[in-house]
Amino acid sequence: MLIINGTAELMGDNKEFTKGTRHEFNMFSRDMPFEQQLTQIEGYLVARGWDNIEVLSNGVINSAESITHSVLQQAYNKAKDEGFAVTVNNQPLV
């Protein structure tokens, strides 16, 4: 499973976040390698209202057992079933 860490800007207001704020995200992708997933990763985030995406790092996770945070474990399992999953930090970057 591919894990991608980065930041993105919200392009419209929603219940949880304010338009124009930038947030950190963690994203899981079932398919690899990273370079071949860039278009799909961008499309997934843009469809959910995020743009100006900056990928800070990426890597591979071989099993969910190495993930200790419950929200990230849920995202990992969702990506395993659906192909992609993203978590967004509630606090905007300053």
N, C-alpha and C positions, 0 to 999 in steps of 0.2 A: 504494500500500500504506500502510495506517495503522500507525503505531508508537505504542505506549502504554508509558509508563514509570510505575512506581509501587512500592508496597510491599503485602505481604499477610502474613497470619499463618497458619502451618501448624496445622491443626486436629487432626492425629494424627501419631504417630511414623511414620517410614519409614526406609529404609536410609541415607538421606543427611542428613536433617534431624531436629531435635527438636521435638516438639509444643510449640506456644506461641511458637516463635521467629518473628521477623518478618524478612522478606527483601525485597530489591529485586528487581524483575522488569522485563523488557522483553518486550513482546508485539507480535506482528504480526497484523493483520487485513486480509484481502483486500478486505473490504467497507467502505464508508464511507457517510456521515460518522460521526464518533465518536459523536455523540449518539444515533444510531439503532442503534448496536452495543452500548450499555451492558449490556443484559440478556444478550446472547449472550456478551460478555466475562466478565461475572460468572459465568454458568453454566459456561463453559469452565474458569475457575479453581477454582470450588467443586467441580466434578466431579473435579478433581485434588488435592483436599484443602486448598485455600487459601480463606481467608475474611478478613473485616475488611479488605477491599481498599480501598486509597487510591490513586487515580490522581493522579500529580503533574504529568504533562505528556503531550501527544499531538501528533502531527504527521503529515506525509505524506512518504514516501520514494518517489521516482519510479523508481529503478532500484537493483538490488543493487550496482552498481558504486560507489555512494557509501558502502557499508558496508565497513569495513576489517577488522573482527574476524571470524574464520572461523566461530565459533559463531553469531554473529548472521547471517552470510550463510546458514548452514544453516537457521536458523529462518525467515529471509525466504523461502527456497525452499520450505520445508515449508508455510508459510502460503499461498504462491502455489498449491500443489497441493491443500492440505486446507482452506484457509479461515482457520485460526488456527494460531499457534505461540507458545510462551512459553519464555523462558530465565529461570532464577532464579539469583541470585548465591549461591554456596556459603556465604559468610560472613554470619551473621545480623547484623542491626542491633543496636547496643548500646542 
